[in-house]
Amino acid sequence: MKTAMKLAVAALLSLSTASGAFAQEFTKGVVNKVDTKAKKVTIKHEDLKGLDMPAMTMVFRVEDPALLEKLKEGSNIEFVAERVNGKITVTEVK
């Protein structure tokens, strides 16, 4: 019985870490500049834990032009940044 219980706990733990790996983490930042022509945004952000990157100000690509419409210089945002085709890209904003 103990072995079955250990296996059940191990299975649950592996499921929770696997699903956690895919959960997107929002990062707080302030929009410094929006460049709609180049589809880029400059954000002063907190640590990007998912990308192992410290807090800094940097330029991000934006795949979806509709996201740029949500962004205004000086506004506080929460966003998700991911590597898309080797480039760090903002994929979600709230």
C-alpha positions in Angstrom: 0.0 0.0 0.0 2.8 2.4 0.8 4.4 1.9 -2.6 1.0 2.7 -4.4 0.7 5.9 -2.3 4.2 7.0 -3.1 3.5 6.4 -6.8 0.3 8.4 -6.6 2.0 11.3 -4.9 4.9 11.2 -7.5 2.4 11.2 -10.3 0.6 14.2 -8.9 3.8 16.1 -8.4 5.0 15.5 -11.9 1.6 16.7 -13.3 1.7 19.9 -11.3 5.3 20.8 -12.3 4.5 19.9 -16.0 1.5 22.2 -16.1 3.4 24.9 -14.2 6.1 25.0 -16.8 3.5 26.1 -19.4 1.8 28.7 -17.3 2.7 32.2 -18.5 3.9 34.6 -15.9 2.9 38.2 -16.1 5.6 40.8 -15.4 5.0 44.4 -14.3 6.4 47.2 -16.4 6.1 50.8 -17.6 5.8 51.6 -21.3 8.5 54.1 -22.3 7.9 54.1 -26.1 5.6 52.6 -28.7 6.8 52.2 -32.3 3.9 50.9 -34.3 5.7 51.0 -37.6 8.5 48.7 -36.4 6.0 46.7 -34.2 8.2 47.3 -31.1 7.6 48.6 -27.6 10.2 49.8 -25.0 9.3 48.7 -21.5 11.1 49.3 -18.1 10.3 46.0 -16.5 10.8 43.9 -13.4 12.7 40.6 -13.5 11.6 38.4 -16.3 11.8 35.1 -14.3 10.7 32.9 -17.2 13.5 34.2 -19.4 16.0 34.5 -16.5 16.5 38.2 -17.1 17.0 40.9 -14.5 15.0 44.1 -14.3 15.9 46.7 -17.0 14.6 48.8 -19.8 14.5 47.1 -23.2 12.9 47.0 -26.6 10.5 44.1 -27.3 9.0 42.9 -30.5 5.3 42.6 -30.7 3.8 40.0 -33.0 0.2 41.1 -32.8 -0.3 44.8 -33.8 -3.6 44.8 -31.8 -1.4 44.7 -28.6 0.3 47.9 -29.6 -3.1 49.7 -29.6 -3.4 48.8 -25.8 -0.1 50.4 -25.0 0.4 54.1 -24.2 3.7 55.8 -23.2 3.9 56.2 -19.4 1.3 53.5 -18.6 1.8 50.7 -16.1 1.2 47.3 -17.6 1.5 43.6 -16.9 2.8 41.6 -19.8 4.1 38.2 -20.9 7.4 38.0 -22.8 8.5 34.9 -24.6 11.2 33.9 -27.1 9.5 33.7 -30.5 11.8 32.7 -33.4 14.8 33.6 -31.2 13.5 37.1 -30.5 12.1 38.3 -27.1 8.5 39.2 -27.9 5.6 40.5 -25.9 2.8 38.0 -26.5 0.1 39.2 -23.9 -0.8 42.4 -22.1 -3.3 43.2 -19.4 
